[in-house]
Amino acid sequence: MNRRTRQWIGYVIMVIGLAFLAGPFVVGYFTGKGQARIVSQYEDELGQEDSANSDRTGENLGSDKKDTSSRKKSKTEKEKERFYKDAVAYNKSLVEGGQDNMNTSEDVESFALDARDYGFSENMIGTIEIPRLDEKLGIYLGANYDGMDKGVAIFGMTSLPLGLGDENVAIAGHRGWRGTPVFRDIQLIQVHDPIYVTTPWRTLVYRVTGMEIVTPDDNSWCKVQKGKTMISLMTCHPYGDNYQRYIVFAELTDEKKPSKADITKMNRDTFDKNARQVTFRESDGTTYTVDVDAESIEPDGREYGAFWSNVKILAEKRLKPVAIVAAVAVFAIGIWLLCVTIRDRRRYKRHTRDIQGKEI
């Protein structure tokens, strides 16, 4: 094998190594940008960059004209009101008709309403902000691939977030998706944490009441509970193995969403490093309490132990700078190899010309 062949093999290895090192982070960067763009676009369509103090229901959509006229709007109040009335009727139908027919994947992937029928560019009902996870994502209707690729999604045959009572909004999210966290760090969430859901009509403030681990075929967690107005966040568990489901329950409060500065301070000051007390529900309905480390996702170390999940989380959260440095180093080596190749090629050409000149 001559020197030139060895150099080109080196280039190929360099490109492959660079792709392995930097590829996931590049994909994650663009996926995250896409998720943020969707949230921004939705807020622009609502004409409200910050709806923290909005409290609009179907009864007061036409009120406060001065505030309404000061906002940039691409959605008419008439469209919002029509959407609201249909959403109310849909939630009422769940309470009256029950959810006993929710048995297949198609039942949760599709949804009875489509936001695009009301003038929105995406099939979204709103956004969800979880300070403990430092996440703000779009909420899609129907837990299908398209919706969960762009944000989080509401299960079909479960409630819409209207804040009117007898609601259980079942929201599903990936345990990390294409380099973005989504619900990857859900084990950080603790009881009494706030969760903010913004819809075209108001911002709802929920407080976490508990957590549960269930089997994939258990859908009792997403059923409407009489007298409660709640949301339920669901993701795969354990992290990286996905043979169970981790659920976070939160109930509606009458609070208003505070400022971003207050949210950041509250989030920092209230963090509890102790293990989360999580209800573990077996397939036969038996329940007991397990500890889930805030820095891990393994219940009580019963399966693979906290060590392995910590390694996984560490790799995703802490090794990114290492991978970036390694990618830069590989790239620099590649540039150096290229310069060496160009130099050697020029030397070879000069040497060849010198020989040919002497022969002449």
Disulfide bonds with the S-S distance in Angstrom:
none
